[in-house]
Amino acid sequence: MPTVLKLSDVSVVRNGTPVVDSVDWTVESEERWVVLGPNGAGKTTLLQVAAAQTHPSSGSAEVLGDDLGSVDLFDLRPRIGFASTTIARRIPPKEKVVDVVLTAAYSVTGRWNEEYEGVDVRRAHRVLDEWNLDHLAERSFGDLSDGEQKRVQIARSVMTDPELLLLDEPAASLDLGSREELLRMLGGYASSEGSPAIVMVTHHVEEIPRGFTHALLLSKGAVVASGPLDEVVTAETLGEAFGLSLTVTAEDGRYTARAV
C-alpha cells in the first residue's frame, strides 16, 4: 500500500475554534515524517486523526486505504501502532512489562481474561529484546524510569507489525542520555528494511532521528510547510512557525536550532 495516510482539507473544531485548520497531507509507505510546531499548533490532534482516535469535523481522512467514518475502527486500529502519553496513562502501573506489550495484540491496555497464543508471547519477548528491554519483562511498568517507559510504549506500538507507526513526543521529559539512546534506536528502526511508515510529533528539531525523510510544520492548526526534511527544517520556515529569528544547522543527519 503506497499511500498510508491521506488528509484532504481536514479541520478539527473544538468549542468553536479550529484546532486543525484545512490540512492537506499525504504520507507514503516508505516515508518517515516528523511533525513540528509550537504548543497549540494542533500536532497531537492531527496525530489522533491519523490514529483513527479522532474524526475530522470537516474534510476527509483516509487511513490505510479506508475512510474514517465508513470503516470498522476495531479492524483498523490494530493495523496502526500508536504511542502517546494518553495511552501510557491507561496502562495499570502494576502491569508487567511483557503484558504491556502483549496486550497490544487485542488493542487493550491491561491484561484481563484474554487468551494469547504462544506465538504472541514469543513475539512480545522478541520485540522487547529488539528494544533492549527483555531484562525488564517481569518488572512493573510503573516502576520503570521515563526512558524505559518510553521504549516500552514503542515496543508495544510495534508488537502487531503495524502498517503505520505514530509516535507522540517519544523523547519528551527524557534526560540527555535517555534521549540519545532512544533516538539512536528510532533512527535504526526507521532505516531498517520492512519498517512501516512512521510519523513522529516533537517540539524540538534536536529530537529528529536519523533516517527520517520528511517534515510537516504546523502553526495555529495550519500547515506552514510540508515536504523533504532539508526543505522544511530551515531557519526561514521554523522562524515563521515559532515567531523567532533562528539559526538552524544540520550535521550528520541531526539538526539544531537556536534563537538569534
C-alpha positions in Angstrom: 0.0 0.0 0.0 2.0 3.1 -1.2 -0.3 5.7 0.4 -0.9 5.0 4.1 -2.4 8.4 5.1 -4.3 11.0 3.1 -5.9 14.0 4.7 -7.9 16.3 2.4 -9.0 19.7 3.8 -9.2 18.3 7.3 -10.3 20.5 10.1 -11.0 19.7 13.8 -13.1 22.2 15.6 -13.4 22.3 19.4 -15.6 24.8 21.2 -15.9 26.8 18.0 -12.2 27.1 17.5 -10.3 25.2 14.7 -7.5 23.1 16.4 -6.6 21.7 13.0 -7.4 24.0 10.1 -7.8 22.8 6.5 -4.9 20.4 6.4 -3.9 18.6 3.2 -1.3 15.9 3.9 -0.2 12.6 2.3 2.1 10.0 3.8 3.6 7.2 1.6 4.6 3.8 3.0 8.4 4.4 2.5 8.3 7.8 4.2 9.3 8.8 7.8 7.7 12.1 8.9 8.3 14.4 11.8 5.5 16.9 12.7 6.9 20.1 14.2 5.3 23.3 15.6 4.8 25.3 18.8 2.5 24.4 21.6 -1.1 24.6 20.5 -0.2 24.1 16.8 -2.5 21.1 16.5 0.2 18.4 16.3 -1.3 15.9 18.7 -4.8 16.4 17.4 -3.6 15.7 13.9 -1.9 12.6 15.1 -5.1 11.4 16.8 -6.9 11.8 13.4 -4.2 9.7 11.8 -4.5 7.1 14.6 -8.3 6.9 14.0 -8.8 8.1 17.5 -10.5 11.4 16.4 -12.7 12.1 13.5 -12.4 15.3 11.5 -15.0 18.0 11.9 -14.8 18.5 8.1 -12.8 17.2 5.2 -11.8 13.6 4.6 -9.3 11.3 6.2 -8.1 8.1 4.6 -6.1 5.8 6.8 -4.5 2.6 5.4 -6.9 2.9 2.4 -10.1 3.2 4.5 -12.2 6.4 5.0 -12.7 7.4 8.6 -16.5 7.4 9.2 -17.1 4.3 7.0 -14.6 1.8 8.4 -14.9 -0.5 11.4 -12.4 1.1 13.8 -11.9 -2.2 15.7 -10.5 -3.6 12.4 -8.5 -0.6 11.6 -6.8 0.4 14.9 -4.8 -2.9 15.3 -3.1 -2.0 12.0 -1.8 1.2 13.5 1.0 1.4 16.1 0.3 4.4 18.4 2.4 5.5 21.3 1.3 8.6 23.3 1.1 9.9 26.9 -2.6 9.5 26.8 -2.3 5.7 26.1 0.5 5.4 28.7 -1.8 6.8 31.4 -4.2 4.0 30.7 -1.6 1.3 31.5 -2.0 0.0 35.0 1.2 0.8 37.0 1.4 -2.8 38.3 1.1 -4.3 34.8 4.1 -6.4 33.9 6.2 -5.1 31.0 5.7 -8.2 28.9 2.0 -7.9 29.3 2.0 -4.2 28.4 3.5 -5.2 25.1 1.5 -8.4 24.7 -1.9 -6.8 25.2 -1.4 -4.7 22.1 -2.5 -7.8 20.2 -6.0 -7.1 21.4 -5.7 -3.3 21.5 -6.2 -3.2 25.3 -4.0 -1.6 27.9 -4.4 -4.1 30.8 -4.4 -7.9 30.8 -7.8 -9.4 31.9 -9.2 -12.7 30.6 -7.8 -12.7 27.0 -6.2 -15.8 25.7 -2.9 -15.4 23.9 -1.2 -17.9 21.7 2.4 -18.9 22.2 3.4 -17.1 19.0 2.1 -13.9 20.6 4.1 -14.4 23.8 7.3 -15.1 21.7 6.6 -12.1 19.6 6.3 -9.9 22.7 9.6 -11.1 24.1 11.3 -10.7 20.7 10.2 -7.1 20.4 11.3 -6.4 24.0 14.7 -7.8 23.1 14.9 -5.7 19.9 14.4 -2.5 22.1 16.8 -3.7 24.8 14.0 -4.3 27.3 13.8 -8.0 27.7 15.6 -7.8 31.1 12.7 -5.8 32.3 10.0 -8.2 31.1 8.8 -9.1 34.6 9.1 -5.6 36.1 6.0 -3.4 36.8 5.5 -0.7 34.2 5.1 1.9 37.0 8.5 1.1 38.4 10.4 1.9 35.3 12.3 5.2 34.5 10.8 7.6 32.0 13.2 6.4 29.3 12.3 2.8 29.9 8.6 3.5 29.8 9.0 5.4 26.5 10.8 2.4 25.0 8.2 0.0 26.3 5.5 2.1 24.7 7.2 2.0 21.4 7.8 -1.8 21.8 4.1 -2.1 22.4 3.3 0.0 19.4 5.3 -2.3 17.0 4.0 -5.5 18.6 1.4 -6.1 15.9 3.7 -5.3 12.9 1.7 -2.1 12.1 1.4 -0.6 8.7 1.6 2.9 10.2 3.5 3.8 13.3 2.6 7.1 15.2 4.7 8.4 18.0 3.6 11.4 20.0 6.6 13.2 21.6 8.5 10.0 22.4 11.6 11.9 23.7 9.7 14.3 25.9 10.9 14.6 29.5 14.0 12.4 28.9 17.5 13.3 30.1 20.2 13.6 27.5 21.5 10.1 27.8 18.0 8.5 27.6 17.0 10.8 24.8 20.1 9.9 22.7 19.6 6.2 23.3 16.0 6.4 22.2 16.8 8.5 19.1 19.6 6.1 18.2 17.2 3.2 18.3 14.4 5.0 16.5 16.9 6.0 13.8 18.0 2.4 13.3 14.4 1.2 13.2 13.4 3.9 10.7 16.2 2.9 8.4 15.7 -0.8 8.6 14.1 -2.8 5.8 10.5 -3.7 6.5 9.7 -0.9 8.9 6.4 0.8 8.4 5.7 4.4 7.6 6.4 6.5 10.7 5.0 9.8 11.9 6.6 11.4 15.0 5.5 14.5 16.8 8.0 16.7 18.5 8.6 20.3 19.6 12.4 20.2 19.0 14.4 19.7 15.9 17.1 18.1 18.1 14.8 15.2 18.6 14.5 14.3 14.9 16.2 10.9 14.5 18.5 9.9 11.6 16.6 8.1 8.9 13.6 10.4 8.9 12.8 11.8 5.4 10.0 14.4 5.6 8.6 17.1 7.9 5.3 18.8 8.4 5.4 22.2 10.1 2.3 23.5 11.8 1.3 26.8 13.4 -2.1 27.6 14.8 -3.5 24.5 13.3 -2.5 25.2 9.7 0.4 23.9 7.5 3.3 26.3 7.3 5.5 23.9 5.2 5.5 20.3 4.2 8.0 18.2 2.3 11.5 16.7 2.4 13.3 17.3 5.7 16.0 19.6 4.4 13.4 21.8 2.6 11.2 22.3 5.7 13.6 22.3 8.6 15.1 25.7 7.8 15.7 28.9 9.7 13.1 30.7 7.5 10.2 28.2 7.9 10.8 27.4 11.6 11.1 31.1 12.3 7.8 31.7 10.6 6.1 28.9 12.7 7.6 29.8 16.0 7.7 33.6 15.6 11.5 33.8 16.2 14.7 34.7 14.3 16.6 31.4 14.2 19.7 29.8 13.0 19.4 26.1 12.0 22.3 23.7 11.5 22.4 20.2 10.2 25.3 17.8 10.8 25.4 14.0 10.2 21.7 13.7 9.9 20.8 15.6 13.1 19.5 19.2 13.5 19.9 22.0 16.0 18.1 25.4 16.2 18.9 28.5 18.2 17.3 31.9 18.5 19.4 34.7 17.1 
